[in-house]
Amino acid sequence: MNQNIDVSKLMAMLSKMDKKDLEEGLNKVNKMLNSKDANQIINDIRKNNS
């Protein structure tokens, strides 16, 4: 699995987001990370990317 992230693309996406949207997204990520095990998170990401 390739886990490399294009930082410039990530920063460009983040800079376009409004603060409220960014905070909501981070809250969702935080809830997901706290509620699932690592394998479930990886499987969910793979499903979303396919």
C-alpha positions as CSV (number, residue, x, y, z in Angstrom):
1,M,0.0,0.0,0.0
2,N,1.4,3.4,-1.0
3,Q,1.1,5.8,2.0
4,N,2.9,8.7,0.4
5,I,1.0,12.0,0.5
6,D,1.6,14.8,-2.0
7,V,2.0,17.5,0.6
8,S,1.6,20.4,-1.9
9,K,-1.8,18.9,-3.0
10,L,-2.9,18.4,0.6
11,M,-1.9,22.0,1.5
12,A,-3.7,23.3,-1.5
13,M,-6.9,21.5,-0.5
14,L,-6.7,22.7,3.1
15,S,-6.1,26.3,2.0
16,K,-9.3,26.2,0.0
17,M,-11.4,24.9,2.9
18,D,-13.3,27.3,5.1
19,K,-12.4,27.1,8.8
20,K,-15.8,25.7,9.8
21,D,-15.6,22.9,7.1
22,L,-12.0,22.1,8.2
23,E,-13.0,21.8,11.9
24,E,-16.0,19.6,11.0
25,G,-13.7,17.3,8.9
26,L,-11.1,17.1,11.7
27,N,-13.8,16.3,14.2
28,K,-15.0,13.4,11.9
29,V,-11.5,12.1,11.6
30,N,-10.9,12.3,15.3
31,K,-14.2,10.4,16.0
32,M,-13.3,7.8,13.4
33,L,-9.8,7.3,14.8
34,N,-11.1,6.9,18.4
35,S,-13.9,4.5,17.5
36,K,-12.3,2.0,15.1
37,D,-9.3,-0.3,15.0
38,A,-6.5,0.4,12.6
39,N,-7.6,-2.4,10.1
40,Q,-11.1,-1.1,9.9
41,I,-9.9,2.4,9.2
42,I,-7.6,1.1,6.5
43,N,-10.4,-0.9,4.9
44,D,-12.7,2.2,5.0
45,I,-10.1,4.3,3.3
46,R,-9.5,1.6,0.6
47,K,-13.3,1.5,-0.1
48,N,-13.5,5.2,-0.4
49,N,-10.5,5.3,-2.8
50,S,-11.7,2.6,-5.2
